[in-house]
Amino acid sequence: MKINYVFFFIFLGLLSPITGCGNRDAYIYDPEEFNRERADFGRELSDRTGVSICYHKGSTTPQMLIKMAEDECRRFGKKQKFKKNQVLMCSISTPALISFDCVDPLIKK
């Protein structure tokens, strides 16, 4: 019976860094970021039509996500517009994904 407790505590010790202490900061997600076959691999973006952000609901506020999207779209002279929110799309520590379109502020839709 004591052996079961030992394995249980070892399991908890290994699980803690993965779930509780992992990096939960929101970040801009690009699934093609490390695709070396892409023609523009390693080059600075010249335009952006949308931005996706991976985040953890417990450590990120909606205002933080909107600000991140605004800042990224503003780099290209555009404004952010909410597109969709999805869960279980990113890493375990930041499982939610929110997507925004970067739209030209002069074009009315």
C-alpha positions as CSV (number, residue, x, y, z in Angstrom):
1,M,0.0,0.0,0.0
2,K,2.9,2.4,0.8
3,I,4.2,1.9,-2.7
4,N,1.0,3.2,-4.2
5,Y,1.4,6.4,-2.2
6,V,4.9,6.8,-3.4
7,F,3.9,6.5,-7.1
8,F,0.9,8.8,-6.4
9,F,3.2,11.6,-5.0
10,I,5.7,11.1,-7.8
11,F,2.9,11.4,-10.4
12,L,1.7,14.6,-8.7
13,G,5.2,16.0,-8.6
14,L,5.6,15.4,-12.3
15,L,2.2,16.7,-13.2
16,S,2.5,20.0,-11.4
17,P,5.0,21.7,-13.7
18,I,3.0,20.7,-16.7
19,T,-0.4,22.0,-15.6
20,G,0.0,24.5,-12.8
21,C,3.4,26.1,-13.4
22,G,3.4,26.0,-17.2
23,N,3.7,29.3,-19.2
24,R,0.1,30.6,-19.3
25,D,0.9,33.9,-21.1
26,A,-1.2,34.7,-24.2
27,Y,0.7,34.6,-27.4
28,I,0.1,35.2,-31.1
29,Y,-0.3,31.9,-32.8
30,D,0.8,31.1,-36.4
31,P,0.5,27.4,-37.3
32,E,2.9,28.0,-40.2
33,E,5.5,29.8,-38.2
34,F,8.1,27.0,-38.4
35,N,7.2,25.8,-41.9
36,R,10.5,26.0,-43.8
37,E,8.8,25.3,-47.1
38,R,6.9,28.6,-46.9
39,A,8.2,31.2,-49.4
40,D,8.3,33.9,-46.8
41,F,9.8,31.8,-44.0
42,G,12.0,33.8,-41.6
43,R,11.0,37.1,-43.2
44,E,9.2,40.0,-41.4
45,L,5.4,40.2,-42.2
46,S,4.5,42.9,-44.7
47,D,0.7,42.5,-44.2
48,R,-1.7,40.7,-42.0
49,T,-5.3,39.8,-42.7
50,G,-5.9,38.3,-39.3
51,V,-4.4,37.4,-35.9
52,S,-5.0,34.4,-33.7
53,I,-4.1,34.4,-30.0
54,C,-3.7,31.4,-27.8
55,Y,-4.6,32.1,-24.1
56,H,-5.6,30.7,-20.8
57,K,-9.0,31.8,-19.5
58,G,-7.8,31.9,-15.9
59,S,-4.8,34.2,-16.5
60,T,-6.0,36.4,-19.4
61,T,-8.7,39.1,-19.6
62,P,-10.8,39.9,-22.7
63,Q,-9.2,43.4,-22.5
64,M,-5.7,41.9,-22.8
65,L,-6.7,39.9,-25.8
66,I,-8.3,42.9,-27.5
67,K,-5.3,45.0,-26.8
68,M,-2.9,42.4,-28.3
69,A,-5.1,42.1,-31.4
70,E,-5.3,45.9,-31.7
71,D,-1.5,46.3,-31.4
72,E,-0.8,43.6,-33.9
73,C,-3.3,44.9,-36.5
74,R,-2.2,48.5,-36.0
75,R,1.3,47.5,-37.1
76,F,-0.2,47.2,-40.6
77,G,-2.5,50.2,-40.4
78,K,-5.6,48.1,-39.7
79,K,-8.2,47.6,-37.0
80,Q,-9.1,44.4,-35.3
81,K,-12.6,42.8,-35.7
82,F,-13.6,39.8,-33.6
83,K,-14.0,36.6,-35.7
84,K,-14.4,33.5,-33.5
85,N,-13.3,31.8,-30.3
86,Q,-12.4,28.1,-30.0
87,V,-11.3,25.8,-27.3
88,L,-8.7,23.0,-27.2
89,M,-6.9,24.4,-30.2
90,C,-3.5,25.4,-28.7
91,S,-1.2,24.0,-26.1
92,I,-2.3,22.4,-22.8
93,S,-1.3,25.5,-20.8
94,T,-3.1,27.9,-23.1
95,P,-5.9,25.8,-24.6
96,A,-8.2,28.6,-26.0
97,L,-7.8,30.4,-29.3
98,I,-9.4,33.7,-30.2
99,S,-9.3,35.0,-33.8
100,F,-9.6,38.5,-35.1
101,D,-9.6,39.8,-38.7
102,C,-7.4,42.8,-39.4
103,V,-9.5,45.1,-41.5
104,D,-8.8,48.3,-43.3
105,P,-10.5,51.1,-41.3
106,L,-11.4,53.0,-44.5
107,I,-13.5,50.1,-45.9
108,K,-17.0,49.9,-44.5
109,K,-18.7,46.5,-44.3
